[in-house]
Amino acid sequence: MKPFWNLTSVFSAAVLLTATLLSAGAQSTSQSKVDDPMLKAMQAELEREKEQLVLPGMQQPYFIEYRLDDFSSFEAVANYGALTREEEGRQRVVRVTVRIGDYKVDSSTGRGDGTVQLAPQDNDAAALRYALWTATDEAYKNALRDYSTKLAALQQFQTDRMESDFSRQSPTVHIESLRKLELDRREWEKRIVEASGLYASAPEVSSFASTIQYSTANIRAMVLNRYLVNTEGTVLRYGLSGYNNAISLGSQADDGMRLARDNGSVAVTANELESWPAFRKQVIDDLKSLDDLRKAPVVDAEDYHGPVLFSGDAASDVMNRLFVGNVEADRPDLGTSARTRGAYSSSYKARVLPEFMSVVDNPLETKFQGRSLLGAYQVDDEGVPGQMVNVVTNGRLDNYLIGREPIKDFPSSNGHGRAAPGAPGHSRSGVLLFTSSHPVSPQDLNNQLLTMAREQKRDVYAVETMGGEVPRLLYLVHPDGSRQLVRGAVFDELDNRSLRSEIRAVGNDPYVNDSLAALPQTTIVPSLLFGDIGVKRATEEQQKLPYYPPPPAK
Amino acid sequence: MKKFQSVLCCTLTWVSLLSATPWLHAADPASSKPADTVLLDAMSAEMHRAMDSLGTSGAEAQKQPKPYFISYAVSDSDSFNMAAQFGAIALSRESRRRTADVQLRLGTPAEDNTHGDHRASALTTIPLPLSDDRTAIARSLWFATNRGYAKALDSYLKVQTEQQVRAKEEDGSADFSSEKPATAVLPASSPLSVDSDTWQKRLRELSGLFREYPDIFFNNVAVQATTETMYFVSSEGARIATPNQVARLVILARTRAADGMDLFRAETFEADSLAHLPDQKILMEKTRAMATNLAALRTAPVTDPYNGPAILSGRASAVFFHEVLGHRLEGQRQRGDNEGQTFTKLLGKPILPSFISVADDPTQKSLNGASLSGHYEFDDEGQPARRVDLIKDGTLETFLMSRLPIAGFSNSNGHGRAETGRMPTGRQGNLIVSSSKTVSDKELRQMLIDEAKRQGKPYGLYFEDISSGFAVTTRRSTQAFQVIPLVVYRVYVDGRPDELVRGVSIVGTPQAALTRIVATGNKQDIFNGICGAESGSIPVSAVAPAMLVSEIETQRQAQGNARPPILPPPPIKGGDKENKR
């Protein structure tokens, strides 16, 4: 359940968004002499450290990277129709990465090496260089220690790791305009105050206001301007942004089962957030669905194994959980021969999805069906240009998404090294798109589901929305097409095997899931019809109902 | 978490008591605004509704008992934080918060859901609307109270079960004292007013000063101001609004000696508002003096093991008393089976020389014109602040009491304090050490030299500044206090000039050091700071004169082995001459 008081501290949550670097506003230049005081200061200190930094008798770094993350944020929260929090933050940090050794074997540990230091908000070049100087000193000493530890550890293994520790890439120079946080704060505050009070003020739902236990709305805006230089000659400056309005509602059924709805919109600019009428309607719909859920029967106590139709919304959550992390190449521990970590570590060139499905990741795809995509970028956070990668072709896993730390068969980056603010880079997806060679309309998909129900002579299921791993809006679908909302279910045997073998049909209704988690990522998935998924009753303990009624609403 | 808290315990740095303190004025009552009675009324109404609605009577009462106590404490605060590093602003933030602490107790005052390790089960914290929207305030309080009741109920059942299976407790005191509820609606704090541009300039200048000291590789200059009004209602009938406000400036700098020893200095300045902090000229002088001293420490000789007489400056002895004595006089430490109970058996007995008395007096706003950070009107349990004579003429009289009773002390003495979101415990406010055997600084110094000679030592030690360490008082750990000497001089008996040394660390047990005080100075120094312990971080003061102890044992501190920075700092102006070591 979402916590009622939802404090997202600016940095700890590492919430960062993305940006589309659209033709508008973004300009690239190939000059490496950039007239930006921050970049100049970073280059000057980098130059000095590269030439001079060495402990007598020890190695000099072969690679140094400086990244300055300038993060601005705004958040307002309203509960029960009143503003409880309004905060803006600005923070700049530098992250310094120092590598000792060479590309083949270096000091990197896979834990995300480097040192972070608070950086000046003023454009004070000298103060920025001071921060870089202390961070570099610490990062270098840590790297020396890590390097000797690593060389000792490597002695224990019979065979050397074939892959290099760090891939060579050509330097990139890419300069964009800086981004500004642009949001009509007064207007959005008004909206979240009203949205969080609708449970009591809207005539269409106020009859059950007393059953609503929490009602929280918030608006968040985040802008990251990122500066990066490294000793290979890469010079970057680019901006990312993300905006999010959300509603979070909670209730309990009479038997004590906790019920929740969370909704909202995520966008690259505030203008692309949902309109007030749409937001209002969403809140009203969520409130009504909570009331429906309260009255809905609990799912059958006996296990079900059979067809389940997932909406694009629900299917995208499933893919984010079961698929995305497994195609992001994370290096395995030293001394193991695995290709990567996760479920697909030995699935290279093997079938992971049905033959009629393909998956590409294209961070250069800034728009989809007219709307900007959160996960898009031109250059990744290690300075490698973003590129389209065929991840799965006709069901077969052809490529992992990878940054600059190679794995077996993937010696170089394909532009997917990405980093949250202040955090080290890792292999991450950008805009991951699932498609089918034979997409069908939602109507056809539903017909196929009903055909299966009739053939199997029983009721089947369709899921509209997930809340984490469990279905929030799950319908029992009768062979005649009528539907009954049920609550208290969990999926069983929904795993990588079912992705490979149980997907029977795919819709032509791609759903865009923009995620504002640690990194801005987009996953686009159409509706999916599974042939055999388990649905069971959740076994979690039911909570007590409120010990006394809430105070009267307005 | 607890560990972390105790390590941070009392980052108390001091404010020097200048003979003239031009920056201090009494708070101007004309600038304050009336208390928010809409909020108080909404709290009161919802609390009564909860008391009337929660729990059942009759046969079911065993399963869902009625609460015997509920309080709502709301902190309505504005705060401002700004920090500079390396001569530039690194952080700046303003925020306004209203936070409610709901306290709910089930059972009886003799034994309730907070018994033993379950103290936190009484407390639920929730943000409240920033506006006076009664409906939203009431519903937020309902949500927290309902959650709180569930938590208290669960804990109360555990307490009952545990009591059935455990042996009789050493201290059979009740869990909650009976007190008279207070009613006092004082004016709210004056609104926070910040001249952000000016503070940016001032912090940049203070932090930038360290650029003249290439060996000081880190500095942080932070200013912080909070104005808070605390609203408190309880089912016993308390109804209180009380203002608290504080402004603080902290200057921190670090360096590292060539042998790897980490060294730091900190200066803190406190006042009731930003406008009353020292002016920039004084701050610059203090900062420069601190930087110069830190640079000197870097190359000072390392201390040798020593056992002999020493003087603690007023500032050092204030920290010492706060850490070594004050924390151990917190009532709840005499209660738990795991706590040290250092002083439990010493009540009525002399624990200090008879010329020393110690009181804690939160009612005192200022001393000789300098403000005291540990001042408050009501504690966080709604009890009026009171002066408490802890040690009279060397004899231990009582402890710092919250509403958690201990053997022999069944009532609060107005020292139940906590940060928002924590259960109050007995804490210090303004700890004031006084002496009837005082001499001038000059005489005290001569006494040190004479005592050193008498003991056949070539020098005595002068502790000018010590930092807090952590007052570890659980039985499992050693009782050694952990104050960290920062600035220590050797005072030679043969008339050589005093010599700064580094790496001094004190060994020994607290009681021993306390009983060896021979004489004190005749001026009291104030030490204002933030003190962290189980109930969170709270502002406190300690006041003490310099003291001469006949014997203190020191050793060389354990030290880091990291090298100082390899390269000199970057040049100040891009491309200009490089710094050379």
Chai-1 contact restraints between the chains, C-beta under 6 A:
chainA,res_idxA,chainB,res_idxB,connection_type,confidence,min_distance_angstrom,max_distance_angstrom,comment,restraint_id
A,W5,B,P127,contact,1.0,0.0,6.0,A-B,restraint_1
A,A44,B,G574,contact,1.0,0.0,6.0,A-B,restraint_2
A,E45,B,P570,contact,1.0,0.0,6.0,A-B,restraint_3
A,Q52,B,L567,contact,1.0,0.0,6.0,A-B,restraint_4
A,L53,B,L567,contact,1.0,0.0,6.0,A-B,restraint_5
A,Y80,B,A136,contact,1.0,0.0,6.0,A-B,restraint_6
A,Y80,B,R139,contact,1.0,0.0,6.0,A-B,restraint_7
A,G81,B,A136,contact,1.0,0.0,6.0,A-B,restraint_8
A,A82,B,P129,contact,1.0,0.0,6.0,A-B,restraint_9
A,A82,B,S131,contact,1.0,0.0,6.0,A-B,restraint_10
A,A82,B,D133,contact,1.0,0.0,6.0,A-B,restraint_11
A,A82,B,A136,contact,1.0,0.0,6.0,A-B,restraint_12
A,L83,B,L130,contact,1.0,0.0,6.0,A-B,restraint_13
A,T84,B,P127,contact,1.0,0.0,6.0,A-B,restraint_14
A,T84,B,P129,contact,1.0,0.0,6.0,A-B,restraint_15
A,E87,B,S95,contact,1.0,0.0,6.0,A-B,restraint_16
A,L118,B,A90,contact,1.0,0.0,6.0,A-B,restraint_17
A,P120,B,A88,contact,1.0,0.0,6.0,A-B,restraint_18
A,P120,B,A90,contact,1.0,0.0,6.0,A-B,restraint_19
A,Q121,B,I89,contact,1.0,0.0,6.0,A-B,restraint_20
A,D122,B,A88,contact,1.0,0.0,6.0,A-B,restraint_21
A,D122,B,I89,contact,1.0,0.0,6.0,A-B,restraint_22
A,D124,B,A88,contact,1.0,0.0,6.0,A-B,restraint_23
A,A125,B,G574,contact,1.0,0.0,6.0,A-B,restraint_24
A,A126,B,I572,contact,1.0,0.0,6.0,A-B,restraint_25
A,A127,B,F86,contact,1.0,0.0,6.0,A-B,restraint_26
A,A127,B,G87,contact,1.0,0.0,6.0,A-B,restraint_27
A,A127,B,A88,contact,1.0,0.0,6.0,A-B,restraint_28
A,R129,B,P570,contact,1.0,0.0,6.0,A-B,restraint_29
A,Y130,B,F86,contact,1.0,0.0,6.0,A-B,restraint_30
A,W133,B,P569,contact,1.0,0.0,6.0,A-B,restraint_31
A,W133,B,P570,contact,1.0,0.0,6.0,A-B,restraint_32
A,T134,B,F217,contact,1.0,0.0,6.0,A-B,restraint_33
A,D137,B,P565,contact,1.0,0.0,6.0,A-B,restraint_34
A,D137,B,I566,contact,1.0,0.0,6.0,A-B,restraint_35
A,P546,B,N146,contact,1.0,0.0,6.0,A-B,restraint_36
A,Y547,B,L54,contact,1.0,0.0,6.0,A-B,restraint_37
A,Y547,B,N146,contact,1.0,0.0,6.0,A-B,restraint_38
A,Y547,B,Y149,contact,1.0,0.0,6.0,A-B,restraint_39
A,Y548,B,S53,contact,1.0,0.0,6.0,A-B,restraint_40
A,Y548,B,L54,contact,1.0,0.0,6.0,A-B,restraint_41
A,P550,B,R139,contact,1.0,0.0,6.0,A-B,restraint_42
A,P550,B,W142,contact,1.0,0.0,6.0,A-B,restraint_43
A,P551,B,A138,contact,1.0,0.0,6.0,A-B,restraint_44
A,P551,B,R139,contact,1.0,0.0,6.0,A-B,restraint_45
A,P551,B,W142,contact,1.0,0.0,6.0,A-B,restraint_46
A,K554,B,T135,contact,1.0,0.0,6.0,A-B,restraint_47
